[in-house]
């Protein structure tokens, strides 16, 4: 190695790679562990020490003095990003716009591959830290609606595979680097990615699972990333591959579909939060911003040094040998190189690959400068060779590039042999930027801290209040699971002996024909009941009041589909859009809970805030009026566990009023002079052609069409039965037998 490349390789001795995805040999895998746990859409992260350790990490880069003002931080982030992008573009070695003029053959591909992989943990989750900032208890707050609008843009609301992360996934696919990228949690097992690349997104995802503790810090981090825009390393990739990706979608600062500028959206949300919560929120925003910028700078510096070092083919070869040394050391005990078993060389390579590369370069396996004549990449890896398929095509490219870079063979005792063959010393990527393992304490708490069980709800009213937030405790989580199990047992009771609108079997034609027939039936029932007198004014008011605990959390059964990967999946994208519609698409005048409160006020009913304990305890609600709302709040927390049941419930909910019930409710409201906006808007957006009912049917069809017909667990018949139970769960039987079935199920759950 010579000059800058040799120096850069030497300076990488404190950077961030472990010898495995989850079990670091030198303490660098904590970020991967945190990332993996926080990526779970049903994740429940603890309070107490976990929150304290996250704050400790954030305080490492807390702003001080005038430099810490938000405007100053925004300018600093933008200026740094502009300079850093130019520094990365210079790695391409030319300023003619093509950026590849004076690079050695294959070097551009090395730079692009390493940069794209290193940016993957952050870019595949671009915007995901906003995923839980909306909750049933705050879904009518203007600042939350503004944040939700920003997030909806990030996930490409209403379209499958349209998130910013999906755009990045497509880039990985085009470069054939996506084998570990879907679902995103699998990325933690990709050993080509340095641990330091997980540091920033891991903590952001972890904070997203405790939104009540870190709302200001999350918004500060988001504002920083919008100010930075396209990651500097990706500016280099964009210059090299200008047409290989949807760069506007990947850039978090770029507006989508002629919408608002994301940085301006985020800044407006921040300003609204500061107006509501004052200096405490301002400090949290600045802290989140400063930490994000500092962590981003450390990581970018490490990555840049790595890319410079990768100019030497020996750097890639050393990394490859490290990655494969553990498995290889199990074999090759009989094959000797310079009197020592290859297995021993490989075992030592885990901490220092230089000696192995040196002995390989001097061996008969290698023809320096002539990979085409070297048995290491010819006979040994051929179809009849002893190492067939040990190396991937990408690996073989690395090996060939290294061999071709070797000078003519020198005597074995030449002092330059080892240096020319490859770098010596510890792994060049063993630690997080800045030294050590920055998230070790956070990961340790997640792994070992005994969680406080918390308070078990004493009844429906307390449960309703506690479930207003996204975060939970083990006791609340267990209670919610038991409640859902009991409710579904009640819904299953006697199902085969009663009229069930959904067909007994799902057909390949899907649910659209059935949906149309149900709509026709609703319309016919409306006409048949036209002569029935409308309910009294008192009955209308009472029904509106008793429905308030349900309607003021409209869409809460779908809250789990705000999770980043769920929100843009083939099934989940329409469920997220339904949730997004229920909350008014970010516009308070269209927000269903706010519209409903307007109707209540016309009736002379002033209710406490939905998230307050006073609301749940309000004496005007009958206890039974909270049964179904609590079920919604519980089941919505488990979008994976109860996916078929949620799809069935969603179909029942969206179809329930279209064509009949909403029309009759409109007549009653209008008869007594009340605003009909709430039922009007539902009768249109829930329509069976292009509305929520149609989307609900399509989501079920998407799930069922991918399942096997063959007998066995998880087959189409089993899952369809779960969908049917979910459909019935909107209005389960209420007799003694059904309630006993629910009680038995809850008791069984406690014993488990």
N, C-alpha and C positions, 0 to 999 in steps of 0.2 A: 504494500500500500504506500502511496506517496502523497505528500502535500496535504491539502485540505481534507481529503477523504480519510487519510490515516488519522489526522488529528481529531476529526469528528467522531470516528469510531471509538477512539480512546476516551472521548468525553462522555460517551454514552453509558459508562459503567454504573451509573446510579439510576438508570431509567427502568421502565416498567413492563417487565414480562415475567410470568411465573412459569413453572413447568407443568401446569395443569389448569383446567378451567375453574376449579373450586378449591383445590388444595394447595396453596402456595408454599413453595419450599423456603422462600425467603421473606414471606409476609407481604404479598402483593395482591392476593385474590379477594380481599374483602369487598372491593367495589363490585366485583362480579356477583358475589353472594347477595349484596344489598340490591343490586339491579334485578337479579332473578326473583327475589322475594317480592319486591315492589311492583314488578310487572304483572303479577297475578291480579286479575280483575276482581277477585273476591278477597284480596289481601286485607288482613287486619293487623296493623302495626301497633305496638304498645305505647302507652303513655309513660310518664315518669322518666326513667333514666334514658330511654331512647330519645325522647324530646330534648332532654338536657344535652345529650351527646351531639345531636344535630346542631343545637345552638352553639355548642363549643366549637364545632367545625366551622360554622358560619362566622364566628367571632375571630377566626384566624386572619381574616382580611377585612375587618370592620373599618369603614372610612373614618377619617379624623379631620377635624377642622373644616375650612372652607372648601377643601378639595372633595369633601364628601357630599356637597349639595347635589341634588338629583340632576340638575342641568349640567353641572360640571362632569358628573359621571357619564352622562349621555354623550357629551362631547368627547370625553376621553375614550370611550368605547368606540365611537365612530372613527376617530383619528387613528387609534391603534389598529383597527380592522383594515383601514385603507392602506396603511404602511405595511401591515403584515401580508396583505394580499399581493402587494408588489414584490415582497421578499420571496414569497412562494412562486410567483410567476417566473422569477429570475432563475429558478431551478431548471426550467425547461431549456435554458441556454440560448435563447434567441429572442429578439424583439421585433420579429417580422410578422407577428400575429399568428404564425403557425406554431412557433414555440418548440420546434424539434430540430432545428438546423444543425447544431453542432454536438448533439448527444450521441454517445456510442450506441450501436445497435442494441435494441432491447431495453435501454435504460429508461426511456419514456414510459414503457409499459410497467416497469418496476415502480417508478414514482407514482403513476396513476393507481396501480393496484394497492400499494401500501397506503396512500392517502385515502382512497375510497373505503377501504376496510377500517381504517382508524377512525374515520368520521361516522361510521355506521351506527355505533351505540347511541349517539346523540341524534343523528339525522333520521333514523328510523322511528324515533319517538318525538319528532319535532312538534311541540305544542302539547305533549301528553301531560305535562305537569298541571295543566288547567282542568283536567278531566273531572275532578271531584269538587270543584269550587261551587257548583250549584248543588242544592240539596232540597228535599221537600220543604224544609222550614224557611228557606230564604229565596225560593224560586219566584217570588214576586218583587224582589228588591231590585231597583234600577241598576245598581252597580253590578249585581250578579248577572242580570240580563245582558249587560254590555260585555262582560267577560265571556258569557256563553256565546254571544255573537262572534267574538274573536275566535273562540274555540271551534265553532261550527265551520268557520272558514278554513281553519287548519285541517279539519277532518273531511272537508269536501261534502258537507251535509247533503244528503239525498242521493248520493252516488256511491256505488260500491268501488272499493279500491281507489278512492280519489283523495286520500289524505296526503299531506306532505311526506309522511313516512312511506306511503305507497309509491310516490314518485321516486323516492330514493331506492326503494326495493327494486323498482324497474331498472334503475341504473346498475345495481348489483347484478341483476339477471343478465343484462346485456353484456356485462364484463365477465359473466360466469363466475361470480363470487358469492352467489346467494344460497349456497347449499345449507348454510346454518342461520339464515336470516328470517325464517318464517316457521312458527311464530317468533316474535322478537326475542323471547326469553332464551331461545336456543343459541343466540349470539354469544352468550356467556361461555359456551363450549368451544368457540372458535379460537384456537390457540394462535392463529395468525394475528389476532388483535391484541394489542398491549393492554395491560390492566389499567393504565392511566386513562385510556380512552373511555372507560366506564365510570370514572370518578365523578365527573359533573352530572351526567344523566342519572346515575344511580341515586345521588342525593336528591335531585329534583323529583324523581319518581317517588322516592321515600317520603318526601315532604308532601307530595300530592295525596298520599293516603292519610295524612293528618291535616286536612285543610283548615280546620279551626285553629290549629296551633301555628300555621305557617302561611296564612293567606297573604300577608304583606310581603314576606320573603319570596313567595312564589311569583307574585306580580313584579317584584323588583328584578328577579332573575329573568322573567319573560321580557321585560322592557330592555334589559341588557342584550339579550339575544336578538331582539328586533333591531336594536341600534347597531349591532355588529353586522347583521344580515348574513349573506352567504359566507360560510366558514372560509377563512383564508386558504386553507389547503384545497378546498373545493374550487376556489377561483382558479387555481393552477389546473385542476382537472377540467374545468369548463373551458379554459383556453386550449387545452389539448384535445378535448372532445366536445366541441360546441354544439353538436346536434344529437348527442347520444343520450340526452336526458331532458326532462321538462324542468329546466333550471329555475324558471319563475316559481314553480310549485315548491321546489326544494329550498329556495331562499325564503326564510321566515319573515323577511322585511318586505317582500313583494306582495302586492294586493292580488286577490284572486277574483276572477269574473267581474271585473270593474267595480269591486267592492271598496270599502274604505281602506286606507293605508294602515297596515297592522300596527306599526309603531305609534301612530296617532290614536288608534283604538285603545291600545294598551295604556298610553299616557293619560287618556281621558278617564279610563277606569281607575287608574292610580289616583288621579286628582279627586275623583268622586270618593274614593276610599279615604283619602286624607281629610276631606271635608267632613266625613262622617266620624272618623276615629281619631283625628288629630295627630299630635307629635309621635305618639306611640306607634301608629301605623307608618308614619314617615320614616322613623328609625328602622322599622322592619324592612320597608321597601329599599332603603339605602343599603342596609346590610345584605339583603339578597342580591342586589345589583353588584355591589363591590365584590362579594365572594364569587359570584359567577364570572365576572370579568377577570379577576385574579386567577381563578382556576383555569379559565379558558386560555389565558396567556401562558401559564405554566405548561399546560398540555400542548399548546401550539408550538412552543419553544422546543419541547422534547420531540415532537413529531418532525419539526423542521430539521433538527440535528440528525434524527434517524434517516430522513430522506437524503440528506447530504452524505451520510455514511453509506447508504445503500448504493451510492455511485460505484463503490467497490463490490464486484460480484462476490467476493469472499464474505461480505457481510450477510448477504442473503443465504449463502451456503452455510455459514455458521449458525444462523437461525434455524435453518432446516435440520441440521444435524442435532441441535438441541432438542427440537420438537420430537424427533424420531428416536433419540438416544435411549429413552426409558424402555420402549418396546424392544428395540434392537438389542439391548443388553441382555435380554432373556435368552437370545440365541447366539450363534457365532462363537461359542467357546473353543471350538477346534480350529478356527481360522486364525492364523497368526500373521501379525504385521510387525516386522522388526522384533520378532521374538516374544511378542505379547499378544494374548488373545484379543480379537476384535471386540469381544464382549466387554473386556476391561477398558479398552479405549472408549467404547460407547458409554460405559458407566461414568467415566471421568468427564466425558463430553457434556454432561448435564450442567456442570459448573464452569467448564473451560473447554470450548471446542477447538481452540488453536492447535493443540498437539495432534488431535485426530486429523484435522485438515492437513497438517504438515506431513504426517505419515502417509495419508492417502495420496498426496501430491508426489511423494517419492516412490510410491508403490507401482507394481506392474499393472494395477487397475486403471491407471491414468496415463494418457499421452498428452503432456502439457501442450496447450494450444490447439489440440486436435480432438475435440470431443467425439467426432465421427469415428475415430479409431480407438476410442477408449472402451475397454470391456465393461467398466462400471455402468455405462449407459447403452451398452449394446447387448452382448451375450447374457450378462447376468440378469438383465431385466426383460429379456425376450420371453416369448411364450413358453419356451422350454428351459428358461434359466431359473436358478434357485431363488431369484428375487423378483419374479414376475408379479406385477401389480403392487409391489411394496411401495413404489413411488407413483404419485399421480402424474399426469401429463404436465401439470404446473410445476411439480417438484423436479421433474426431469429437465424442464427448461432452466431452472435455477442451477442444477448440477452442470448442465452443458455450458451455460454462461460462465460459470466459475472455471471449468476446465479450459475453455477457450481463452480465458484471461491470464492463465498461467504462462510464465516465460519458459524458455527451453530448460530442460531438466538440469539441475545443478547437483554437485556432489552432496551426499546425504548429510555431511557435517557442515555444509555452508551455513553461516550465521544468518543469511537472508532467507533461507528456505521457509521457515515457519512464518515469517512476516508476510512473505508473498502468498503463502497458502491461505492464511486467514488470521483473524484477530484472536488474541489470547486474552484471558482474564474472565471475570465473572460475567454472567448474562448481561447483555447491554440494556435490558429492559425489565429489571427486576423490581423496581420500586415506583411508587407513584411520584408525579412531578413534585419537586420540592423536598424529596427524601422521605423515607419511611413509608408507612401504609396509612394514609390519611383517614380512611374510613374504618380502620381496625376496631376502634371503640364502638362505632355505630353497629358494625356487623356483630361484634361480640355480644352486645345487648340483645340484638335480634335473635341470636343463637342461644343464649344462655339465661337471659333474665327471666325469672319466674314472674308471670304476669299477675297482677291483682285481678281477682275475678270480677270485681265491681258489683254493682247492685243488681239483683234480679228484679225485674218489674213486679210490682205488687198486684198489678191488674192491667186492664186494657188502657185506662187513662194514662197511667204512668208510662206504659210502653209506647203509646202514641207520642208522648212528649219526647222520650229518649230517642225514638227512631226518626226524629226530625233531622238529625245530623247524620253525616256519612260515617263518622268514626263510631266505634263500639268498644265494648269490653267482652271478655269471654262469657260472662254471665248473660249479657244482653244478646250476644250472638247465639248462644245455646237456646235461649228462650225463643228467639226468632225462628230458628230451625224447627224447634218443637211445635211452635204455633203453625208454621207452614205444613209440617207433617200432619198435624191434627186436622187442619182445614182441608187438606187434600184427601185425607181418609174420609172425612165427612162428605166430600164431593164425590168420592167413588161409591159411597154407600147406595146400594139399590140402583146403580146407574143402568144396568141392563134391564131393569124392570120398570123403567119410566121412559117417557118420551124424551129422546135425545136428538136435538136438531142435527148435529153432525152425523154424517153417515157412519155406519159400523166399520167400513173399510175405506181407506184412502185410495183413490183411483188415479191412474196416470194422466188423466185429463186435468187433474188439479182441482182446486176449490172454486175457481171463478164461476163455472156453471152453477154450482150449489149456492154461491154467494148471490147470484142474480135471482135465483128462485126464492131465497130468503127475503130479499128486498121486495120482490113481488108480494110475498106473504104479508110483510109488514104493511105495505100499501093497502092491500085488501082488508086487513084487520082495521086499519085506520078508517076506511070507508064504512065498514060494517059497524064500527062503534061511534059513528058520527052522531047518532041520535041519543047516545048516552049523555046525560047532563054532565057538565063540567063540575069538578070539585068546588067546594066553597072557597071563599077567600082565605078563611082560617086554615083550611086544609092545604091550600097552595103554599101559604107562608110556612106552615109547620113542615111540609115536605122539603121546602127549600132550606130551612134551618137544619133539619136532621141530615140532609145530604151534604151540608157544609164540610164536615170533617173529611169527606171523600173528595169533594170537588175542589177544595182548596189545596189539595195535594195532587191535582190532575197530572197524570203521566208518571206518578211515582213508581208504578209497577215496572216501568222501563228505565229507572234511574241507573241500573247496572250497565246499560248500553251507552252511557256516556264514556265508558272506558275506551281508550284510544283505539285499540285494535277491533273492539266490538263495533265501534261507531262507524267504521268504514268497511266492515266485512260484508260478505254476500248476503248474510241473513240480517245482521245488525244494522246495516245502513238505514233501512226503512224504519226500524224501531227508534233509532236515534232521531231521525227526521220527525217521526210522530211526537216524540218527547219535545223536540225543538218547537214544533208547531203548538203543542199544548201550552208552552210557556211564551208564546207570542213572537217567536223568531227574533228575540231581543228587543222587541218594541212593547213598552208597558201598555199602550192602549189595546194591544192584541193579546195580552197575557190573560189566560183563562181564569186563574185565581183572582186577579184584580177585577175582571169583568163581573165575576160572581159576587165579589164583595160589594160592587156597585148595586147589584140587584138587592142584596140583603139590606143595604142602607136605605133603598127605596121602601123597603118593608118595615123600616124602623128598627132594624136589628144591627147593633154595633158589637162586633165580636173582638176579643183580644187578638193580638198577633198570633198567627198560626203556630209559630215555633215556641210560644210561651207555655209555661205550665198552666197558666190561667185559662188558656184556650182549652186544653185537654180536660181541665176540671170544671169547665163552665156548666152550670147546672141546667141550662136549657137543652143540653144534649142528653138523649137517652143512651144508656150503656150500649144497647144493641146497635146504635148508630156508629159506633167505633169498631165493630167487629170486622167489617169488610175493609175499611181504611187501614187497620193494623195489618191485615193480611197483605194488602198492597205494599205497605212499607216493608214488611218482612221479606216477601218473595222477591221484591225488586233488588235486594242486596245480593242475590245469588244468581247472576245471569248465566253461569255455566251449570251449576248444580240443578237448576230447575228450568233449563231452556225450553224443553217441550211444553211444560205447564205454563210458562209465561207466554209462549206463542199462542197457546189455546186461550188463555185469559185475555190476551190482547185482541184476538179475533172476536171473542164474545163482547168485549167492552166496546170496540169500535163499531160493531154492527148493531149493538143493542138498541140504539135510538133512531137509526137512519130509516127514513120513510114512514115512520109511524109515531113512536113515542115522542120524538122531538117536535113533530108537527102538533100533536095534541097538547104538549106542554106549552107550545107557543100560543095556542088558542086560550089556554087558561091564564097565562101571564098577561096577554093582551086584554083579556076580558076585565081584569082588575087594575089595568093601567100601569103594569110593570114593564120594564124594558125587556125585550125579547132577544137581545143581542147574543146572549150566551147560547141559547138553543139554536138560533139561526146559524151561528158560525159552526156549530157542531154538525148540523144537518148538511152543511155544504162540504166541510173539510173531511168528514167521515164517509163521503159518498163511495159507492161500490164500483165506480169506474176508474177514477184516478185518485181517490182519497185514501184515508186511513184504513177503511175496511178492505179496500183492494190491496193495499200494501201488507196488511195483516195476513190476508189469504196467501199472497205471494211468498211471504216469509215462511209460512208453514210448508208450502210446496217446495221451496228451496231446500229446506231441511229434509223432508221426506223423500224427495227425488234422488238424494245422494245415498240413501240407505239400502241395504240388501233386503231382498224378499225372503231369503233363506231363513229357516228357523234358527233361533239362537238369541242370546242376550243382545239388546241394542238393535234388533232388526226393525224393519219398517212397521210391523204390526205392534210391537212393544212400544215403540216411540209414538205411534199414532194413538194408542190407548192413553198414553200420558198427555198428549195434546187434548184429547177428548175430556180427560179429567180436568185439565186446566180450563177448558171452555166452560165446563159446568161449575168451576170454582167461583165464577162471578155471582152465581145465584145457587148455592148448594142447598140440599134439603135441610130442613130445620127441625125435623122430628126427633123423638127420643132416641131412636135407633141410630140416626146419623150422628147425633151429638155423643152418644156412647162410643161410636167408632172413632170419633175425633179424640175422645179422652183416652181410649186404649192406645192409640197411636202415640200420643204425647207421653204417656207413661212408659211405653216401650222405648221411645227415644231417650228418656232419662236413664233407663237401665243400661242402654248402650254407652 
